[in-house]
Amino acid sequence: MRSLLLVLALLAWPLSVSAQESSGGADAAAIRSVIERQLEAFQRDDATAAFAFAAPDIQARFGTPEAFMDMVKRAYQPVYRPRETEFRALTTGEAGPVQKVLLIGPDGRLVLALYSMEREADGSWRISGCVLVEAEERTS
């Protein structure tokens, strides 16, 4: 009986993995789209659109799209005005997905942006944080 259960579990395993991969692929695409759309909003200086991609806790912390945009301009120049962006791996952190994005800032500095993502009650994704880490080279 145990061997039958083991065989059934092994037969079912590839199905569950492929189901996770397909939903993960959809989530990965949605996460990338949110980040790309926020970066595009920064390029247009559209504070309202950029703010809309921030998670509710971030929105509550800054209060207004203008205050959020001012903070990004001061503290996140590579995100505000990247010369280049290159999406890297989507990983899992303590609080959920973390999308890595390699950025070349306006000063030519290479940084790795670690975007923490949060799934909302409606199933959409929002950015719950971004940490910039110095990157020394362009390796993956």
Secondary structure, DSSP 8 states (H G I E B T S, - for coil): -HHHHHHHHHHHHHHHHHHHHHHHHHHHHHHHHHHHHHHHHHHTT-HHHHHHTB-HHHHHHH-SHHHHHHHHHHH-HHHHS-SEEEEEEEEEETTEEEEEEEEE-TTS-EEEEEEEEEE-TTS-EEEEEEEEEE-SS---
